[in-house]
Amino acid sequence: MEAIMKWTGLVLFAGWLAAMAVNYGIYNESTDPAFISPFWDGIVFMLLMLGVYHLIWKSFMYKPSTASIQLAAGGALSLTAALLLL
Protein backbone atom coordinates (compact mmCIF):
# COMPACT_ATOMS: atom_id res chain seq x y z
CA MET A 1 0.00 0.00 0.00
CA GLU A 2 2.79 2.42 0.90
CA ALA A 3 4.53 1.94 -2.45
CA ILE A 4 1.31 2.74 -4.31
CA MET A 5 0.67 5.92 -2.33
CA LYS A 6 4.28 7.03 -2.77
CA TRP A 7 3.89 7.18 -6.56
CA THR A 8 0.34 8.54 -6.72
CA GLY A 9 1.46 12.17 -6.96
CA LEU A 10 3.89 11.44 -9.78
CA VAL A 11 1.24 9.54 -11.74
CA LEU A 12 -1.22 12.42 -11.29
CA PHE A 13 1.43 14.87 -12.51
CA ALA A 14 2.14 12.71 -15.57
CA GLY A 15 -1.59 12.56 -16.35
CA TRP A 16 -1.90 16.34 -15.97
CA LEU A 17 1.10 16.86 -18.24
CA ALA A 18 -0.40 14.56 -20.87
CA ALA A 19 -3.73 16.42 -20.72
CA MET A 20 -1.94 19.77 -21.06
CA ALA A 21 0.03 18.48 -24.07
CA VAL A 22 -3.08 17.12 -25.80
CA ASN A 23 -4.91 20.44 -25.29
CA TYR A 24 -1.90 22.62 -26.11
CA GLY A 25 -3.75 24.41 -28.92
CA ILE A 26 -6.46 25.56 -26.53
CA TYR A 27 -3.97 26.83 -23.94
CA ASN A 28 -1.74 28.42 -26.58
CA GLU A 29 -4.60 30.60 -27.93
CA SER A 30 -5.97 31.56 -24.52
CA THR A 31 -6.16 35.27 -23.72
CA ASP A 32 -6.42 34.73 -19.96
CA PRO A 33 -3.78 36.53 -17.90
CA ALA A 34 -0.79 34.36 -17.01
CA PHE A 35 2.67 34.75 -15.50
CA ILE A 36 4.49 32.92 -18.30
CA SER A 37 1.83 31.39 -20.53
CA PRO A 38 -1.31 29.44 -19.66
CA PHE A 39 0.40 26.20 -20.71
CA TRP A 40 3.55 26.67 -18.61
CA ASP A 41 1.63 28.15 -15.69
CA GLY A 42 -0.43 24.95 -15.56
CA ILE A 43 2.70 22.80 -15.48
CA VAL A 44 4.36 24.94 -12.79
CA PHE A 45 1.16 24.87 -10.72
CA MET A 46 1.00 21.09 -10.94
CA LEU A 47 4.68 20.81 -9.95
CA LEU A 48 3.86 22.86 -6.86
CA MET A 49 0.96 20.53 -6.09
CA LEU A 50 3.30 17.54 -6.49
CA GLY A 51 5.65 19.13 -3.95
CA VAL A 52 2.79 19.74 -1.51
CA TYR A 53 1.63 16.13 -1.95
CA HIS A 54 5.07 14.77 -1.11
CA LEU A 55 5.46 17.14 1.85
CA ILE A 56 2.16 16.04 3.34
CA TRP A 57 2.92 12.38 2.57
CA LYS A 58 6.24 12.58 4.43
CA SER A 59 4.50 14.36 7.33
CA PHE A 60 1.86 11.64 7.41
CA MET A 61 4.47 8.90 7.53
CA TYR A 62 6.24 10.70 10.41
CA LYS A 63 3.18 11.81 12.39
CA PRO A 64 -0.38 11.51 11.00
CA SER A 65 -1.77 14.27 13.22
CA THR A 66 0.70 16.77 11.72
CA ALA A 67 -0.49 15.90 8.23
CA SER A 68 -4.10 16.44 9.33
CA ILE A 69 -3.24 19.89 10.65
CA GLN A 70 -1.41 20.73 7.41
CA LEU A 71 -4.39 19.63 5.33
CA ALA A 72 -6.85 21.60 7.47
CA ALA A 73 -4.69 24.74 7.35
CA GLY A 74 -4.14 24.39 3.60
CA GLY A 75 -7.86 23.95 3.00
CA ALA A 76 -8.72 26.99 5.12
CA LEU A 77 -6.13 29.10 3.30
CA SER A 78 -7.41 27.92 -0.09
CA LEU A 79 -11.02 28.75 0.77
CA THR A 80 -10.01 32.16 2.12
CA ALA A 81 -7.99 32.92 -1.02
CA ALA A 82 -10.87 31.79 -3.25
CA LEU A 83 -13.31 34.06 -1.41
CA LEU A 84 -10.94 37.03 -1.57
CA LEU A 85 -10.32 36.56 -5.29
CA LEU A 86 -14.02 36.44 -6.21
Secondary structure, DSSP 8 states (H G I E B T S, - for coil): -HHHHHHHHHHHHHHHHHHHHHTHHHHHT--S--SS-HHHHHHHHHHHHHHHHHHHHHHHHH-HHHHHHHHHHHHHHHHHHHHHH-
